[in-house]
């Protein structure tokens, strides 16, 4: 894929994730890239085509990440408390704070109100997939409480989602924001693990 096409995509994502899809024009993109508007149309039919490709790439990345996590908890992997911490680390750093994924998640947060596809992806990759995965984790960690695994997953994930919204999915992502998210999220993970061990989770 050409460098120009890649630069168009990365610049578009940066602009979309900061200002929203509707607020950004082809002229804005071409100006930021430093090319003529006609050059944009050489690579993409229109702005919507850029948007669609960004979302498709994100979905592929997210699916790959989920497949890796599923492999980590496959039968016989011996999921335990330490394994939970490792999975959280991969989810936090390799997904929520991964630059491309983070930019798309911020874009989805805005565009869920205007685009059915964005809304579908937002629900799938910020709720359905993480909660489904965490339900399977807790079913392994707590075999005697499998019927409660979905409820426990919600209790576990709700603060993480809150911290992600507070620190990672609004405004420009900074190292300070990432540090604040890690502090809050890992404190919650440790506290929740302790509660599970005590039988109060």
Secondary structure, DSSP 8 states (H G I E B T S, - for coil): --HHHHHHHHHHHHHHHHH-TTT--HHHHHHHHTS-HHHHHHH-SSHHHHHHHHHHHHHHHHHHHHHHHHHHTSTTS---HHHHHHHHHHHIIIIISSHHHHHHHHHHHHHTTT-HHHHHHHHIIIIIHHHHHHHHHHHHHTGGGGGGHHHHHHHHHHHHHHHHHHHTSSSS--HHHHHHHHHHHHHHHHHHHHHHHHT--
